[in-house]
């Protein structure tokens, strides 16, 4: 009695012939498809990886180009006493020290030379590094000290949009400032100060050097006066 294949309705004289047909035509097909699927995945995965690499490279290449001016040391005053501060724009203690420094400098710029240097504590202050870069972008437009004050007066608002907003408020060229900020061109300036701080074994901010003497932490206006002999 003829036997019929349930898949394709083809008839066979023996059970063995039907079984052979099923193995050759129907049962083998899923395995072939599975092998094709595996082969396709082997091809697709490297292609996806290549696309991701190319896209990442394209994003890097799309960073705005910015050519910085030669770096300057941020120093004010013309006195014989020297004060150097290593500081962090997001650091609460640095923010507390800021009005003390300002009050002292307002009265004593003829007696001291004050230098500001960057030491953003990136592990605990995530916005400090970019804020330091932003101050250097402002420096290229001749407004470092104005921008420095804006940052310390707004320590809780240091995201990218805030940094650009302060630049606009100070009358800086916003397009140039933004290109500078997004390019990362100022990282090298910040890193130079950070390297110096590490070489001086500075572990916290603010850290001051007054005529070479290292003092860590907030210093009041009166303490500054005592340190340099102004009463």
VOKE-418583 format. One record per residue: x, y negated, z of N, C-alpha, C in turn; residue in three letters. Coordinates in steps of 0.001 Angstrom, whole numbers. Example, Ala and Ser with C-alpha at 12.3 -4.5 7.8 and 13.67 -1.06 7.14 Angstrom:
BEGIN
+---------+---------+---------+---------+---------+---------+---------+---------+---------+------+
!     npx !     npy !     npz !    capx !    capy !    capz !     cpx !     cpy !     cpz ! rest !
+---------+---------+---------+---------+---------+---------+---------+---------+---------+------+
!   13190 !    5690 !    7800 !   12300 !    4500 !    7800 !   13200 !    3300 !    7800 !  ala !
!   12850 !    2250 !    7080 !   13670 !    1060 !    7140 !   12900 !     -30 !    7870 !  ser !
+---------+---------+---------+---------+---------+---------+---------+---------+---------+------+
//
This chain:
BEGIN
+---------+---------+---------+---------+---------+---------+---------+---------+---------+------+
!     npx !     npy !     npz !    capx !    capy !    capz !     cpx !     cpy !     cpz ! rest !
+---------+---------+---------+---------+---------+---------+---------+---------+---------+------+
!     852 !    1201 !       0 !       0 !       0 !       0 !     889 !   -1253 !       0 !  unk !
!     706 !   -2205 !    -963 !    1558 !   -3402 !   -1050 !    1451 !   -4253 !     216 !  unk !
!    2588 !   -4833 !     542 !    2637 !   -5714 !    1701 !    2849 !   -7166 !    1236 !  unk !
!    2222 !   -8067 !    1960 !    2224 !   -9472 !    1541 !    2985 !  -10348 !    2538 !  unk !
!    3775 !  -11269 !    1985 !    4485 !  -12249 !    2838 !    3502 !  -13321 !    3284 !  unk !
!    3384 !  -13519 !    4581 !    2460 !  -14525 !    5117 !    2867 !  -15952 !    4766 !  unk !
!    4144 !  -16139 !    4480 !    4643 !  -17480 !    4181 !    4360 !  -17913 !    2750 !  unk !
!    4662 !  -17022 !    1798 !    4541 !  -17399 !     378 !    3568 !  -16521 !    -411 !  unk !
!    2939 !  -15534 !     278 !    1934 !  -14655 !    -330 !    2492 !  -13716 !   -1393 !  unk !
!    3792 !  -13584 !   -1454 !    4389 !  -12659 !   -2411 !    4219 !  -11233 !   -1898 !  unk !
!    3987 !  -10275 !   -2835 !    3710 !   -8889 !   -2462 !    4947 !   -8017 !   -2649 !  unk !
!    5067 !   -7007 !   -1742 !    6199 !   -6086 !   -1787 !    5702 !   -4663 !   -1573 !  unk !
!    6444 !   -3731 !   -2169 !    6023 !   -2323 !   -2102 !    6402 !   -1667 !    -786 !  unk !
!    7471 !   -2120 !    -166 !    7918 !   -1484 !    1076 !    8126 !   -2523 !    2165 !  unk !
!    8089 !   -2018 !    3401 !    8318 !   -2872 !    4561 !    9735 !   -3429 !    4561 !  unk !
!   10701 !   -2589 !    4090 !   12101 !   -3031 !    4051 !   12284 !   -4205 !    3097 !  unk !
!   11594 !   -4132 !    1954 !   11704 !   -5213 !     973 !   11129 !   -6514 !    1544 !  unk !
!    9990 !   -6378 !    2234 !    9381 !   -7558 !    2851 !   10307 !   -8163 !    3904 !  unk !
!   10898 !   -7289 !    4724 !   11801 !   -7757 !    5775 !   13015 !   -8471 !    5195 !  unk !
!   13560 !   -7898 !    4113 !   14713 !   -8515 !    3451 !   14342 !   -9875 !    2885 !  unk !
!   13155 !   -9940 !    2304 !   12658 !  -11207 !    1745 !   12517 !  -12271 !    2840 !  unk !
!   11922 !  -11866 !    3983 !   11743 !  -12802 !    5085 !   13076 !  -13347 !    5588 !  unk !
!   14060 !  -12452 !    5698 !   15388 !  -12888 !    6168 !   16050 !  -13841 !    5192 !  unk !
!   15901 !  -13506 !    3891 !   16584 !  -14317 !    2867 !   15911 !  -15655 !    2626 !  unk !
!   14583 !  -15658 !    2602 !   13869 !  -16854 !    2150 !   13314 !  -17741 !    3263 !  unk !
!   12916 !  -17131 !    4337 !   12197 !  -17916 !    5334 !   12933 !  -18076 !    6660 !  unk !
!   13488 !  -16977 !    7163 !   14173 !  -17078 !    8444 !   15510 !  -17803 !    8331 !  unk !
!   16130 !  -17765 !    7198 !   17428 !  -18424 !    7003 !   17281 !  -19929 !    6833 !  unk !
!   16108 !  -20362 !    6382 !   15911 !  -21791 !    6087 !   16120 !  -22694 !    7289 !  unk !
!   15501 !  -22369 !    8465 !   15724 !  -23242 !    9628 !   17184 !  -23341 !   10013 !  unk !
!   17912 !  -22217 !    9902 !   19333 !  -22245 !   10239 !   20099 !  -23161 !    9294 !  unk !
!   19716 !  -23092 !    7995 !   20380 !  -23968 !    7023 !   20095 !  -25425 !    7326 !  unk !
!   18822 !  -25701 !    7711 !   18466 !  -27081 !    8032 !   19212 !  -27571 !    9263 !  unk !
!   19340 !  -26637 !   10247 !   20066 !  -26984 !   11466 !   21513 !  -27327 !   11156 !  unk !
!   22137 !  -26503 !   10288 !   23528 !  -26766 !    9899 !   23649 !  -28099 !    9173 !  unk !
!   22658 !  -28388 !    8312 !   22672 !  -29666 !    7603 !   22571 !  -30822 !    8586 !  unk !
!   21686 !  -30645 !    9607 !   21503 !  -31698 !   10601 !   22789 !  -31958 !   11377 !  unk !
!   23465 !  -30855 !   11773 !   24729 !  -30997 !   12501 !   25768 !  -31685 !   11632 !  unk !
!   25830 !  -31285 !   10365 !   26796 !  -31904 !    9443 !   26503 !  -33386 !    9262 !  unk !
!   25200 !  -33702 !    9166 !   24824 !  -35113 !    8994 !   25240 !  -35936 !   10214 !  unk !
!   25043 !  -35363 !   11425 !   25436 !  -36067 !   12643 !   26934 !  -36302 !   12682 !  unk !
!   27699 !  -35307 !   12218 !   29154 !  -35452 !   12208 !   29585 !  -36594 !   11298 !  unk !
!   28824 !  -36804 !   10252 !   29152 !  -37891 !    9316 !   28655 !  -39230 !    9856 !  unk !
!   27426 !  -39229 !   10407 !   26795 !  -40479 !   10844 !   27516 !  -41101 !   12035 !  unk !
!   27942 !  -40279 !   13017 !   28569 !  -40812 !   14231 !   29809 !  -41655 !   13943 !  unk !
!   30766 !  -41159 !   13119 !   31924 !  -42006 !   12807 !   31536 !  -43285 !   12083 !  unk !
!   30497 !  -43202 !   11252 !   30049 !  -44390 !   10523 !   29518 !  -45431 !   11497 !  unk !
!   28741 !  -44964 !   12501 !   28200 !  -45887 !   13505 !   29331 !  -46548 !   14288 !  unk !
!   30336 !  -45751 !   14664 !   31474 !  -46285 !   15409 !   32195 !  -47353 !   14589 !  unk !
!   32388 !  -47075 !   13307 !   33065 !  -48041 !   12423 !   32259 !  -49327 !   12332 !  unk !
!   30921 !  -49184 !   12212 !   30059 !  -50370 !   12121 !   30171 !  -51210 !   13389 !  unk !
!   30182 !  -50544 !   14559 !   30303 !  -51270 !   15834 !   31625 !  -52018 !   15914 !  unk !
!   32703 !  -51353 !   15486 !   34026 !  -51995 !   15510 !   34051 !  -53217 !   14597 !  unk !
!   33483 !  -53054 !   13405 !   33457 !  -54165 !   12442 !   32616 !  -55324 !   12987 !  unk !
!   31463 !  -54976 !   13602 !   30595 !  -56026 !   14159 !   31294 !  -56768 !   15290 !  unk !
!   32012 !  -56019 !   16144 !   32746 !  -56650 !   17241 !   33830 !  -57579 !   16732 !  unk !
!   34549 !  -57116 !   15703 !   35604 !  -57949 !   15107 !   35012 !  -59200 !   14488 !  unk !
!   33838 !  -59042 !   13850 !   33189 !  -60197 !   13225 !   32787 !  -61220 !   14276 !  unk !
!   32292 !  -60740 !   15433 !   31905 !  -61660 !   16500 !   33107 !  -62427 !   17027 !  unk !
!   34237 !  -61729 !   17154 !   35451 !  -62407 !   17614 !   35903 !  -63456 !   16609 !  unk !
!   35792 !  -63098 !   15337 !   36211 !  -64027 !   14290 !   35283 !  -65236 !   14206 !  unk !
!   34048 !  -65071 !   14697 !   33100 !  -66166 !   14642 !   33280 !  -67161 !   15780 !  unk !
!   34199 !  -66870 !   16724 !   34469 !  -67841 !   17786 !   34876 !  -69169 !   17161 !  unk !
!   34357 !  -70248 !   17691 !   34722 !  -71539 !   17106 !   36224 !  -71811 !   17225 !  unk !
!   36754 !  -72410 !   16192 !   38175 !  -72742 !   16214 !   38360 !  -74090 !   16904 !  unk !
!   39356 !  -74145 !   17756 !   39648 !  -75389 !   18455 !   41151 !  -75471 !   18656 !  unk !
!   41716 !  -76595 !   18259 !   43152 !  -76813 !   18432 !   43368 !  -77774 !   19590 !  unk !
!   43852 !  -77282 !   20726 !   44001 !  -78154 !   21901 !   45156 !  -79126 !   21760 !  unk !
!   45059 !  -80209 !   22496 !   46170 !  -81152 !   22582 !   47246 !  -80566 !   23491 !  unk !
!   48439 !  -81126 !   23501 !   49457 !  -80659 !   24453 !   48937 !  -80803 !   25882 !  unk !
!   49158 !  -79817 !   26742 !   48632 !  -79887 !   28112 !   49298 !  -80997 !   28913 !  unk !
!   48567 !  -81498 !   29883 !   49115 !  -82533 !   30769 !   48971 !  -82062 !   32209 !  unk !
!   49831 !  -82583 !   33081 !   49713 !  -82310 !   34510 !   48726 !  -83326 !   35081 !  unk !
!   47772 !  -82857 !   35846 !   46714 !  -83727 !   36349 !   47172 !  -84402 !   37640 !  unk !
!   47740 !  -85578 !   37460 !   48335 !  -86313 !   38572 !   47818 !  -87739 !   38591 !  unk !
!   47491 !  -88224 !   39783 !   47129 !  -89634 !   39961 !   47917 !  -90192 !   41142 !  unk !
!   48044 !  -91528 !   41161 !   48804 !  -92193 !   42223 !   50248 !  -92388 !   41819 !  unk !
!   50910 !  -93284 !   42499 !   52316 !  -93567 !   42176 !   53165 !  -93733 !   43424 !  unk !
!   52741 !  -93100 !   44518 !   53499 !  -93212 !   45758 !   54589 !  -92164 !   45872 !  unk !
!   55397 !  -92302 !   46904 !   56528 !  -91388 !   47090 !   56125 !  -90075 !   47755 !  unk !
!   55033 !  -90085 !   48538 !   54566 !  -88839 !   49168 !   53860 !  -87987 !   48101 !  unk !
!   54095 !  -86691 !   48159 !   53537 !  -85796 !   47138 !   52531 !  -84831 !   47750 !  unk !
!   51353 !  -84767 !   47149 !   50332 !  -83797 !   47553 !   49943 !  -82981 !   46325 !  unk !
!   50026 !  -81677 !   46427 !   49589 !  -80776 !   45363 !   48478 !  -79898 !   45935 !  unk !
!   47367 !  -79826 !   45229 !   46260 !  -78977 !   45666 !   45999 !  -77877 !   44644 !  unk !
!   45947 !  -76636 !   45115 !   45494 !  -75512 !   44301 !   44048 !  -75252 !   44718 !  unk !
!   43133 !  -75323 !   43760 !   41725 !  -75317 !   44120 !   40875 !  -74556 !   43109 !  unk !
!   39591 !  -74402 !   43472 !   38620 !  -73583 !   42744 !   37311 !  -74369 !   42745 !  unk !
!   36770 !  -74649 !   41560 !   35584 !  -75495 !   41467 !   34324 !  -74868 !   42073 !  unk !
!   34325 !  -73554 !   42284 !   33147 !  -72899 !   42869 !   33329 !  -72590 !   44360 !  unk !
!   34513 !  -72826 !   44867 !   34842 !  -72479 !   46250 !   34171 !  -73451 !   47232 !  unk !
!   33356 !  -72951 !   48176 !   32686 !  -73835 !   49144 !   33667 !  -74645 !   49991 !  unk !
!   34757 !  -74028 !   50418 !   35745 !  -74753 !   51225 !   36392 !  -75871 !   50407 !  unk !
!   36636 !  -75603 !   49122 !   37193 !  -76649 !   48250 !   36200 !  -77787 !   48094 !  unk !
!   34915 !  -77420 !   48008 !   33876 !  -78448 !   47924 !   33813 !  -79284 !   49185 !  unk !
!   34030 !  -78652 !   50338 !   34032 !  -79395 !   51598 !   35260 !  -80285 !   51717 !  unk !
!   36377 !  -79841 !   51165 !   37615 !  -80628 !   51204 !   37577 !  -81802 !   50237 !  unk !
!   36791 !  -81668 !   49173 !   36762 !  -82683 !   48109 !   36503 !  -84099 !   48617 !  unk !
!   35451 !  -84370 !   49419 !   35241 !  -85751 !   49883 !   36348 !  -86260 !   50798 !  unk !
!   36999 !  -85336 !   51518 !   38126 !  -85743 !   52374 !   39302 !  -86194 !   51514 !  unk !
!   39556 !  -85422 !   50457 !   40637 !  -85779 !   49519 !   40316 !  -87106 !   48852 !  unk !
!   39069 !  -87251 !   48383 !   38659 !  -88469 !   47700 !   38776 !  -89693 !   48611 !  unk !
!   38298 !  -89545 !   49838 !   38356 !  -90670 !   50777 !   39785 !  -91093 !   51064 !  unk !
!   40667 !  -90108 !   51193 !   42071 !  -90409 !   51461 !   42727 !  -91086 !   50251 !  unk !
!   42470 !  -90555 !   49060 !   43115 !  -91092 !   47862 !   42651 !  -92512 !   47546 !  unk !
!   41396 !  -92801 !   47795 !   40875 !  -94147 !   47522 !   41685 !  -95228 !   48240 !  unk !
!   42210 !  -94888 !   49412 !   42942 !  -95871 !   50219 !   44458 !  -95783 !   50056 !  unk !
!   44934 !  -94690 !   49464 !   46382 !  -94449 !   49536 !   47051 !  -94077 !   48214 !  unk !
!   46451 !  -94433 !   47084 !   47061 !  -94082 !   45798 !   48393 !  -94795 !   45575 !  unk !
!   48639 !  -95870 !   46323 !   49927 !  -96542 !   46211 !   50996 !  -95860 !   47062 !  unk !
!   50576 !  -94930 !   47904 !   51521 !  -94262 !   48801 !   51768 !  -92801 !   48437 !  unk !
!   50840 !  -92204 !   47665 !   50967 !  -90771 !   47345 !   50832 !  -90519 !   45851 !  unk !
!   51341 !  -89380 !   45460 !   51103 !  -88828 !   44126 !   50349 !  -87512 !   44338 !  unk !
!   49127 !  -87463 !   43799 !   48269 !  -86285 !   44006 !   48159 !  -85491 !   42705 !  unk !
!   48387 !  -84185 !   42796 !   48304 !  -83303 !   41626 !   47302 !  -82187 !   41900 !  unk !
!   46401 !  -81991 !   40948 !   45409 !  -80913 !   41054 !   45819 !  -79747 !   40163 !  unk !
!   45752 !  -78518 !   40709 !   46056 !  -77312 !   39932 !   44954 !  -76267 !   40141 !  unk !
!   44757 !  -75465 !   39107 !   43678 !  -74482 !   39117 !   44093 !  -73176 !   39803 !  unk !
!   43187 !  -72688 !   40646 !   43343 !  -71329 !   41150 !   41956 !  -70719 !   41378 !  unk !
!   41206 !  -70460 !   40286 !   39867 !  -69875 !   40434 !   39948 !  -68456 !   40980 !  unk !
!   39232 !  -68201 !   42054 !   39208 !  -66868 !   42665 !   38122 !  -66056 !   41958 !  unk !
!   38477 !  -65465 !   40847 !   37505 !  -64866 !   39930 !   36755 !  -63682 !   40521 !  unk !
!   37324 !  -62995 !   41493 !   36643 !  -61824 !   42054 !   35419 !  -62201 !   42877 !  unk !
!   35412 !  -63399 !   43437 !   34278 !  -63813 !   44263 !   33544 !  -65034 !   43706 !  unk !
!   34140 !  -65712 !   42734 !   33517 !  -66901 !   42151 !   33446 !  -66732 !   40627 !  unk !
!   32378 !  -66124 !   40135 !   32301 !  -65762 !   38712 !   32272 !  -66929 !   37733 !  unk !
!   31883 !  -68129 !   38195 !   31803 !  -69274 !   37285 !   33037 !  -70183 !   37366 !  unk !
!   33935 !  -69884 !   38295 !   35053 !  -70793 !   38557 !   36030 !  -70881 !   37384 !  unk !
!   36301 !  -69755 !   36762 !   37318 !  -69747 !   35696 !   36849 !  -70590 !   34510 !  unk !
!   35601 !  -70379 !   34091 !   35091 !  -71139 !   32945 !   34969 !  -72611 !   33292 !  unk !
!   34657 !  -72914 !   34544 !   34609 !  -74317 !   34962 !   35986 !  -74955 !   34858 !  unk !
!   37013 !  -74189 !   35224 !   38389 !  -74696 !   35096 !   38729 !  -74957 !   33625 !  unk !
!   38340 !  -74025 !   32763 !   38552 !  -74239 !   31322 !   37820 !  -75494 !   30862 !  unk !
!   36584 !  -75662 !   31338 !   35787 !  -76821 !   30931 !   36470 !  -78125 !   31331 !  unk !
!   37078 !  -78152 !   32511 !   37777 !  -79374 !   32939 !   38943 !  -79691 !   32020 !  unk !
!   39573 !  -78636 !   31492 !   40675 !  -78853 !   30549 !   40151 !  -79352 !   29205 !  unk !
!   38968 !  -78889 !   28820 !   38353 !  -79414 !   27593 !   38046 !  -80904 !   27763 !  unk !
!   37575 !  -81280 !   28952 !   37331 !  -82698 !   29233 !   38641 !  -83479 !   29240 !  unk !
!   39704 !  -82835 !   29709 !   41012 !  -83480 !   29733 !   41466 !  -83868 !   28330 !  unk !
!   41169 !  -83014 !   27363 !   41551 !  -83326 !   25976 !   40840 !  -84565 !   25454 !  unk !
!   39739 !  -84940 !   26103 !   39039 !  -86160 !   25714 !   39258 !  -87286 !   26729 !  unk !
!   40296 !  -87114 !   27562 !   40690 !  -88171 !   28476 !   39787 !  -88352 !   29678 !  unk !
!   39013 !  -87298 !   30044 !   38066 !  -87450 !   31143 !   38220 !  -86333 !   32189 !  unk !
!   39459 !  -85921 !   32454 !   39623 !  -84844 !   33426 !   39086 !  -85229 !   34787 !  unk !
!   39488 !  -86365 !   35322 !   39132 !  -86719 !   36700 !   37637 !  -86968 !   36851 !  unk !
!   37020 !  -87546 !   35831 !   35577 !  -87742 !   35881 !   34851 !  -86385 !   35881 !  unk !
!   35355 !  -85474 !   35084 !   34733 !  -84154 !   34988 !   34987 !  -83347 !   36261 !  unk !
!   36184 !  -83468 !   36782 !   36555 !  -82833 !   38057 !   35575 !  -83234 !   39158 !  unk !
!   35229 !  -84506 !   39216 !   34276 !  -84985 !   40222 !   32880 !  -84427 !   39964 !  unk !
!   32495 !  -84367 !   38688 !   31173 !  -83830 !   38338 !   31044 !  -82367 !   38773 !  unk !
!   32112 !  -81599 !   38600 !   32077 !  -80186 !   38992 !   31960 !  -80029 !   40506 !  unk !
!   32745 !  -80773 !   41258 !   32680 !  -80653 !   42711 !   31366 !  -81194 !   43282 !  unk !
!   30762 !  -82123 !   42577 !   29469 !  -82652 !   43029 !   28298 !  -81758 !   42634 !  unk !
!   28570 !  -80738 !   41833 !   27509 !  -79840 !   41359 !   27972 !  -78384 !   41400 !  unk !
!   28528 !  -77983 !   42510 !   29125 !  -76648 !   42608 !   28143 !  -75503 !   42402 !  unk !
!   26873 !  -75735 !   42646 !   25877 !  -74671 !   42505 !   25378 !  -74525 !   41062 !  unk !
!   25845 !  -75398 !   40179 !   25382 !  -75368 !   38789 !   26595 !  -75389 !   37862 !  unk !
!   27135 !  -74208 !   37617 !   28365 !  -74114 !   36811 !   28222 !  -73141 !   35643 !  unk !
!   27006 !  -72912 !   35196 !   26835 !  -72068 !   34023 !   27165 !  -72869 !   32763 !  unk !
!   27260 !  -72152 !   31638 !   27696 !  -72784 !   30388 !   26864 !  -74021 !   30056 !  unk !
!   25546 !  -73913 !   30148 !   24684 !  -75049 !   29816 !   24952 !  -76234 !   30742 !  unk !
!   25248 !  -75943 !   32007 !   25570 !  -77018 !   32959 !   26872 !  -77710 !   32571 !  unk !
!   27872 !  -76909 !   32231 !   29181 !  -77466 !   31875 !   29076 !  -78387 !   30662 !  unk !
!   28272 !  -77970 !   29689 !   28075 !  -78810 !   28499 !   27275 !  -80055 !   28862 !  unk !
!   26304 !  -79896 !   29769 !   25503 !  -81037 !   30200 !   26337 !  -82119 !   30870 !  unk !
!   27305 !  -81721 !   31700 !   28174 !  -82706 !   32357 !   29022 !  -83452 !   31328 !  unk !
!   29469 !  -82717 !   30313 !   30266 !  -83356 !   29257 !   29437 !  -84422 !   28534 !  unk !
!   28184 !  -84093 !   28238 !   27310 !  -85062 !   27563 !   27056 !  -86270 !   28459 !  unk !
!   26827 !  -86006 !   29748 !   26549 !  -87102 !   30684 !   27732 !  -88055 !   30801 !  unk !
!   28932 !  -87545 !   30603 !   30139 !  -88379 !   30689 !   30484 !  -89034 !   29352 !  unk !
!   29654 !  -88784 !   28343 !   29882 !  -89411 !   27050 !   30937 !  -88733 !   26192 !  unk !
!   31232 !  -87477 !   26487 !   32213 !  -86752 !   25675 !   31583 !  -86309 !   24359 !  unk !
!   32428 !  -86041 !   23386 !   31955 !  -85472 !   22119 !   31489 !  -84052 !   22411 !  unk !
!   30187 !  -83839 !   22415 !   29614 !  -82560 !   22843 !   30007 !  -81413 !   21921 !  unk !
!   30058 !  -81674 !   20612 !   30406 !  -80608 !   19658 !   31840 !  -80146 !   19874 !  unk !
!   32744 !  -81109 !   20014 !   34146 !  -80776 !   20229 !   34328 !  -80066 !   21571 !  unk !
!   33641 !  -80563 !   22593 !   33737 !  -79957 !   23922 !   33244 !  -78512 !   23884 !  unk !
!   32094 !  -78291 !   23252 !   31511 !  -76954 !   23185 !   32410 !  -76001 !   22408 !  unk !
!   32968 !  -76482 !   21307 !   33891 !  -75647 !   20531 !   35099 !  -75266 !   21370 !  unk !
!   35595 !  -76232 !   22123 !   36729 !  -75977 !   23014 !   36363 !  -74938 !   24066 !  unk !
!   35216 !  -75119 !   24691 !   34781 !  -74231 !   25766 !   34581 !  -72804 !   25264 !  unk !
!   33926 !  -72666 !   24113 !   33605 !  -71338 !   23587 !   34793 !  -70638 !   22944 !  unk !
!   35797 !  -71412 !   22568 !   36966 !  -70817 !   21910 !   37879 !  -70077 !   22885 !  unk !
!   37830 !  -70458 !   24158 !   38758 !  -69863 !   25133 !   40162 !  -70414 !   25030 !  unk !
!   40313 !  -71507 !   24285 !   41647 !  -72061 !   24048 !   42318 !  -72556 !   25319 !  unk !
!   41522 !  -72892 !   26337 !   42090 !  -73457 !   27556 !   42476 !  -72409 !   28595 !  unk !
!   42229 !  -71160 !   28301 !   42575 !  -70098 !   29256 !   44062 !  -70108 !   29581 !  unk !
!   44890 !  -70412 !   28595 !   46335 !  -70399 !   28830 !   46736 !  -71451 !   29853 !  unk !
!   46089 !  -72617 !   29830 !   46409 !  -73661 !   30812 !   46029 !  -73207 !   32227 !  unk !
!   44843 !  -72635 !   32352 !   44388 !  -72156 !   33656 !   45314 !  -71056 !   34160 !  unk !
!   45707 !  -70171 !   33257 !   46559 !  -69046 !   33646 !   47939 !  -69496 !   34127 !  unk !
!   48448 !  -70565 !   33554 !   49751 !  -71092 !   34001 !   49675 !  -71493 !   35473 !  unk !
!   48617 !  -72218 !   35841 !   48449 !  -72627 !   37244 !   48240 !  -71420 !   38152 !  unk !
!   47454 !  -70458 !   37664 !   47190 !  -69261 !   38474 !   48467 !  -68470 !   38731 !  unk !
!   49316 !  -68379 !   37710 !   50591 !  -67677 !   37864 !   51469 !  -68379 !   38897 !  unk !
!   51495 !  -69703 !   38829 !   52275 !  -70461 !   39811 !   51742 !  -70241 !   41225 !  unk !
!   50423 !  -70231 !   41367 !   49816 !  -70004 !   42679 !   50199 !  -68633 !   43237 !  unk !
!   50180 !  -67634 !   42377 !   50541 !  -66278 !   42809 !   52013 !  -66202 !   43194 !  unk !
!   52850 !  -66920 !   42447 !   54277 !  -66949 !   42787 !   54524 !  -67623 !   44127 !  unk !
!   53655 !  -68573 !   44469 !   53765 !  -69266 !   45764 !   53037 !  -68511 !   46879 !  unk !
!   52549 !  -67312 !   46540 !   51875 !  -66435 !   47510 !   50624 !  -67081 !   48105 !  unk !
!   49913 !  -67818 !   47274 !   48652 !  -68419 !   47703 !   47557 !  -67359 !   47605 !  unk !
!   46796 !  -67202 !   48661 !   45752 !  -66175 !   48678 !   44354 !  -66742 !   48862 !  unk !
!   44258 !  -68030 !   49172 !   42939 !  -68632 !   49361 !   42981 !  -70094 !   48936 !  unk !
!   41775 !  -70646 !   48771 !   41670 !  -72049 !   48374 !   40758 !  -72781 !   49358 !  unk !
!   40998 !  -74088 !   49542 !   42082 !  -74864 !   48944 !   43401 !  -74613 !   49672 !  unk !
!   44485 !  -74720 !   48941 !   45821 !  -74694 !   49534 !   46549 !  -75960 !   49088 !  unk !
!   47095 !  -76680 !   50044 !   47795 !  -77939 !   49764 !   49291 !  -77774 !   50031 !  unk !
!   50072 !  -78514 !   49261 !   51494 !  -78674 !   49545 !   51719 !  -80170 !   49733 !  unk !
!   52019 !  -80572 !   50974 !   52244 !  -81984 !   51284 !   53732 !  -82172 !   51537 !  unk !
!   54378 !  -82847 !   50582 !   55841 !  -82978 !   50613 !   56503 !  -81605 !   50796 !  unk !
!   55941 !  -80620 !   50119 !   56502 !  -79270 !   50136 !   55986 !  -78376 !   51234 !  unk !
!   55302 !  -78932 !   52216 !   54786 !  -78133 !   53334 !   53430 !  -77542 !   52965 !  unk !
!   53342 !  -76231 !   53086 !   52122 !  -75515 !   52700 !   51085 !  -75553 !   53812 !  unk !
!   49860 !  -75994 !   53461 !   48755 !  -76030 !   54415 !   47527 !  -75426 !   53737 !  unk !
!   46958 !  -74402 !   54343 !   45806 !  -73717 !   53768 !   44529 !  -74135 !   54480 !  unk !
!   43487 !  -74383 !   53696 !   42187 !  -74719 !   54275 !   41846 !  -76192 !   54150 !  unk !
!   40713 !  -76558 !   54704 !   40223 !  -77934 !   54610 !   41084 !  -78866 !   55463 !  unk !
!   41477 !  -79970 !   54870 !   42231 !  -80998 !   55593 !   41380 !  -82263 !   55597 !  unk !
!   41221 !  -82859 !   56743 !   40423 !  -84086 !   56833 !   41251 !  -85282 !   56374 !  unk !
!   40542 !  -86370 !   56130 !   41205 !  -87610 !   55724 !   42226 !  -88049 !   56769 !  unk !
!   41881 !  -87946 !   58041 !   42797 !  -88326 !   59117 !   44026 !  -87424 !   59159 !  unk !
!   43814 !  -86132 !   58872 !   44959 !  -85206 !   58861 !   45914 !  -85527 !   57715 !  unk !
!   45363 !  -85899 !   56564 !   46218 !  -86317 !   55441 !   47059 !  -87524 !   55868 !  unk !
!   46412 !  -88464 !   56505 !   47120 !  -89677 !   56933 !   48240 !  -89340 !   57916 !  unk !
!   47951 !  -88419 !   58817 !   48971 !  -88024 !   59811 !   50141 !  -87305 !   59141 !  unk !
!   49814 !  -86495 !   58142 !   50853 !  -85716 !   57473 !   51845 !  -86601 !   56719 !  unk !
!   51359 !  -87674 !   56122 !   52275 !  -88528 !   55367 !   52642 !  -89804 !   56122 !  unk !
!   52186 !  -89919 !   57363 !   52594 !  -91053 !   58194 !   51850 !  -92328 !   57893 !  unk !
!   50564 !  -92239 !   57500 !   49753 !  -93433 !   57249 !   48729 !  -93550 !   58368 !  unk !
!   48680 !  -94726 !   59029 !   47724 !  -94922 !   60120 !   46999 !  -96245 !   59940 !  unk !
+---------+---------+---------+---------+---------+---------+---------+---------+---------+------+
//
